[in-house]
Amino acid sequence: MRGTKHTYVYCAAIGLILALIVHFAINVRRISILERELAIALELTHEMSLVHTDLEAETQILRKDLEELQAEELYDPIYYRAIQLILDRAPEMLGNVFNEDVELNAPEDFIMLPSNRILIRGQWFCTHDERSHTVEAIFRFTLGNDHMSLSLLNYSQYGQVLKIPADPGRSSLLVRHHELETVPVRFYEMGGEERGVYLHYDVEYLNGETFSEELAYYTLKHLNRRIIDLWFRDRIMYVNLHHREPRRMRNGTFGEYQRYSALVTSMASVPGIDAFVILVNGHRESNYGSHGASFRDIYFLN
């Protein structure tokens, strides 16, 4: 019995030693695998670091090349002629708009745009408020028979939204129909009092071919505002109100706001336009009501 007991103890000890050896071998194997994976990761990190360094160097080269190309663009023969024409004529053209002298920034501050357009910057001094104001303007130059002409597309005299030069109705590009066959327009109504305002609308589906006439009809029907003409220049819609409309909109501060908001939100619902302008008898920035408000904005739409 005692010999058998010693044999069991001996076998158990041998089994424990073998188990420890196997466990140790497994751990050694795991450590070896982890060390190998760590070495691979360090190698990959090193390679990625080299790639990043190469990419950064290439990026610097590309930036330098781009700066050189942009600098060279100013001295391209066509752009050089356009810039010279702008330097010669733009101050006078803008001066006629502001009735003040305009000083342009250096050509390096000009921005070349697609379709032969150039954005310029400058300053002008307003004698009315005795302050200097920034000006931004976009000009388009046109080539033909060795002759280059310059036209002012839009401008901003206070660093605000770009404005369209006056008299858009004289443009040969104006149209009175809509590009869509059927044009859904929402005619809004704002009611209630200052503390409880409600807003709802009626939808009318206008014929694209007779869009101007139908919009005038439904504007009178729903808003009681009289439109005497309407046209598009590119994707800008011009709404020309009857000369009596500003006086007819008098109805106290909140009442004038209601009528103004109903008109503006209704016109803004016309699809297929980027902006619209409200004129009164063909004139921009006319006052309405009796509290100094005016249709001076160009309403840009998303």
C-alpha positions in Angstrom: 0.0 0.0 0.0 2.8 2.4 0.9 4.6 1.7 -2.4 1.5 2.3 -4.3 0.9 5.6 -2.5 4.5 6.7 -3.3 3.9 5.8 -7.0 0.8 8.0 -7.1 2.6 10.9 -5.6 5.5 10.4 -8.0 3.2 10.3 -11.0 1.3 13.4 -9.8 4.6 15.3 -9.5 5.7 14.2 -12.9 2.3 15.3 -14.3 2.5 18.7 -12.6 6.1 19.2 -13.9 5.0 18.3 -17.5 2.0 20.6 -17.2 4.3 23.5 -16.1 6.7 22.7 -18.9 3.8 22.7 -21.5 2.4 26.0 -20.0 5.9 27.5 -20.1 6.4 26.4 -23.7 3.0 27.9 -24.7 3.9 31.2 -23.0 7.3 31.2 -24.7 5.6 30.6 -28.0 3.1 33.4 -27.4 5.9 35.8 -26.4 7.8 34.8 -29.5 4.7 35.5 -31.7 4.1 38.9 -29.9 7.7 39.9 -30.4 7.5 39.0 -34.1 4.2 41.0 -34.5 5.7 43.9 -32.6 8.7 43.9 -34.9 6.4 43.8 -38.0 4.4 46.7 -36.5 7.5 48.8 -35.8 8.7 48.1 -39.4 5.3 49.1 -40.8 5.3 52.2 -38.7 8.7 53.1 -39.9 7.7 52.6 -43.5 4.5 54.7 -43.0 6.7 57.4 -41.4 8.9 57.4 -44.5 5.8 57.5 -46.8 4.4 60.4 -44.8 7.6 62.2 -45.1 7.7 61.6 -48.9 4.1 62.7 -49.2 4.7 65.9 -47.2 7.7 66.7 -49.4 5.6 66.1 -52.6 2.8 68.3 -51.1 5.2 71.1 -50.5 6.5 70.8 -54.1 2.9 70.8 -55.5 2.0 73.9 -53.4 5.1 75.6 -54.7 4.2 74.7 -58.3 0.6 75.9 -57.7 1.8 79.2 -56.4 4.1 79.6 -59.4 1.3 78.7 -61.8 -1.0 81.3 -60.1 1.8 83.9 -60.3 2.4 83.0 -63.9 -1.3 83.2 -64.7 -1.2 86.9 -64.0 1.3 87.4 -66.7 -0.5 85.2 -69.3 -0.9 87.5 -72.4 -4.7 87.4 -72.3 -5.0 87.8 -68.6 -2.3 90.5 -68.6 -4.4 92.4 -71.2 -7.5 91.9 -69.1 -5.8 93.1 -66.0 -4.4 96.2 -67.8 -7.9 96.9 -69.1 -9.4 96.6 -65.6 -6.7 98.9 -64.1 -7.5 101.4 -66.8 -11.3 101.3 -66.9 -12.7 99.7 -63.7 -12.1 102.7 -61.5 -14.1 104.9 -63.8 -16.9 102.3 -64.3 -17.2 101.8 -60.5 -17.0 105.5 -60.0 -20.0 106.0 -62.1 -21.9 103.5 -59.9 -20.9 105.1 -56.6 -20.5 108.7 -57.8 -17.2 108.6 -55.9 -13.6 107.8 -56.7 -12.6 104.2 -56.4 -9.1 102.9 -55.8 -8.3 99.3 -56.8 -6.1 96.9 -54.9 -2.9 95.5 -56.5 -3.5 92.9 -59.3 -2.1 90.2 -57.0 -5.3 90.6 -55.0 -7.5 89.8 -58.0 -9.0 86.4 -58.4 -9.4 84.7 -61.7 -12.8 83.0 -62.2 -14.1 80.7 -64.9 -15.8 82.2 -68.1 -13.4 85.1 -68.5 -14.4 86.7 -65.2 -12.2 88.4 -62.7 -13.0 89.4 -59.1 -11.4 92.6 -58.0 -11.2 94.4 -54.7 -10.7 98.0 -53.8 -11.8 100.9 -51.6 -13.9 104.0 -52.1 -14.5 107.1 -49.9 -18.1 108.1 -49.3 -18.4 111.8 -48.8 -21.8 111.4 -47.3 -20.7 109.6 -44.2 -17.0 110.5 -44.6 -15.8 106.9 -44.3 -13.9 104.6 -46.5 -15.7 101.4 -47.7 -14.5 98.2 -49.3 -15.7 97.3 -52.8 -15.7 93.9 -54.5 -16.8 93.6 -58.2 -16.8 90.9 -60.8 -15.9 92.0 -64.4 -16.1 89.9 -67.6 -13.7 90.5 -70.4 -14.6 89.6 -74.0 -12.2 89.1 -76.9 -13.1 89.8 -80.5 -11.1 90.9 -83.6 -8.1 91.9 -81.5 -10.3 94.0 -79.4 -11.0 93.4 -75.7 -14.1 94.8 -74.0 -15.0 94.9 -70.3 -18.4 94.6 -68.6 -19.4 95.0 -64.9 -21.4 91.9 -63.9 -22.1 92.7 -60.2 -20.6 94.6 -57.3 -20.7 95.1 -53.5 -19.9 98.5 -52.2 -20.0 97.7 -48.5 -18.5 94.2 -48.6 -22.0 92.7 -48.4 -23.9 90.7 -51.1 -23.0 91.4 -54.7 -25.5 93.6 -56.5 -26.6 93.7 -60.1 -25.9 96.9 -62.0 -29.0 99.1 -62.5 -31.3 98.8 -65.5 -31.4 95.0 -66.0 -34.5 95.5 -68.2 -32.4 96.8 -71.0 -30.5 93.6 -71.3 -31.2 91.5 -74.5 -30.9 88.4 -72.3 -34.2 89.0 -70.4 -37.1 86.5 -70.9 -40.6 86.5 -69.5 -41.4 82.8 -69.6 -40.2 80.1 -67.2 -38.0 77.1 -68.2 -40.5 74.7 -66.6 -43.8 73.7 -68.3 -45.7 73.8 -65.1 -44.5 76.0 -62.3 -45.8 75.5 -58.7 -45.8 78.7 -56.7 -46.9 79.2 -53.1 -48.8 82.3 -52.3 -48.4 83.0 -48.6 -50.7 84.8 -46.1 -49.5 86.0 -42.7 -52.2 86.9 -40.2 -52.7 87.4 -36.5 -51.0 89.8 -34.1 -47.4 90.4 -33.1 -47.7 87.8 -30.3 -49.6 85.2 -32.3 -48.7 85.1 -36.0 -49.9 82.4 -38.3 -48.7 81.6 -41.8 -50.3 79.5 -44.5 -50.2 79.3 -48.3 -52.2 78.3 -51.3 -50.4 76.6 -54.2 -51.1 77.6 -57.8 -49.7 75.7 -60.8 -48.7 78.3 -63.5 -48.1 77.7 -67.2 -44.4 78.2 -68.0 -45.0 79.9 -71.3 -47.3 82.6 -69.8 -45.6 82.6 -66.4 -45.2 86.4 -66.1 -48.8 87.1 -66.8 -50.1 84.3 -64.6 -47.8 85.2 -61.7 -49.1 88.8 -61.9 -52.7 87.5 -61.9 -52.4 85.2 -58.9 -50.3 87.7 -56.9 -53.1 90.2 -57.2 -55.7 87.5 -56.4 -53.9 86.1 -53.3 -51.7 89.0 -52.0 -53.5 92.1 -53.5 -50.2 93.3 -54.9 -50.0 94.5 -58.5 -47.1 93.4 -60.7 -46.8 95.3 -63.9 -43.9 93.3 -65.3 -41.7 90.4 -64.6 -38.6 89.0 -66.3 -35.6 86.7 -65.9 -32.0 87.5 -66.5 -30.1 84.3 -66.4 -31.4 82.7 -63.1 -32.4 86.0 -61.4 -36.0 87.0 -61.4 -37.0 90.7 -61.5 -40.5 91.6 -60.1 -41.6 95.1 -61.1 -44.4 96.4 -58.9 -46.9 99.2 -59.7 -45.8 102.6 -58.6 -48.7 102.8 -56.1 -47.9 99.6 -54.3 -45.5 101.1 -51.7 -48.2 103.5 -50.6 -50.8 100.7 -50.6 -48.6 98.7 -48.2 -49.0 101.3 -45.4 -50.7 99.6 -42.5 -48.6 100.2 -39.3 -45.2 98.6 -38.6 -46.5 95.1 -38.1 -49.0 95.3 -40.9 -46.3 96.5 -43.3 -44.1 93.6 -42.2 -47.0 91.2 -42.8 -47.5 92.4 -46.4 -43.8 92.5 -47.1 -43.2 89.0 -45.7 -46.1 87.6 -47.7 -44.8 89.1 -50.9 -41.1 88.0 -50.4 -41.9 84.5 -49.2 -44.3 84.0 -52.2 -41.7 85.1 -54.7 -39.0 83.0 -53.0 -41.1 79.9 -53.7 -40.7 80.2 -57.4 -38.5 77.2 -58.5 -35.5 77.4 -60.8 -34.1 80.7 -59.7 -31.0 81.7 -57.7 -32.2 85.1 -56.6 -34.9 87.7 -57.1 -35.1 91.5 -57.0 -38.2 93.6 -56.3 -38.4 96.8 -58.3 -41.0 99.6 -58.1 -41.8 101.1 -61.4 -38.4 99.9 -62.7 -36.4 101.4 -59.8 -34.3 99.6 -57.2 -34.3 100.2 -53.4 -37.7 102.0 -53.3 -39.2 102.6 -49.9 -42.6 101.0 -49.0 -45.0 101.7 -46.2 -44.3 104.7 -44.0 -41.6 103.6 -41.7 -38.5 103.8 -43.9 -38.3 100.2 -45.0 -37.2 99.5 -48.6 -36.8 96.8 -51.2 -33.1 97.2 -51.2 -32.0 93.6 -50.9 -31.2 91.0 -53.5 -32.9 87.9 -52.2 -30.5 84.9 -52.6 -32.1 81.4 -52.5 -30.5 78.0 -51.7 
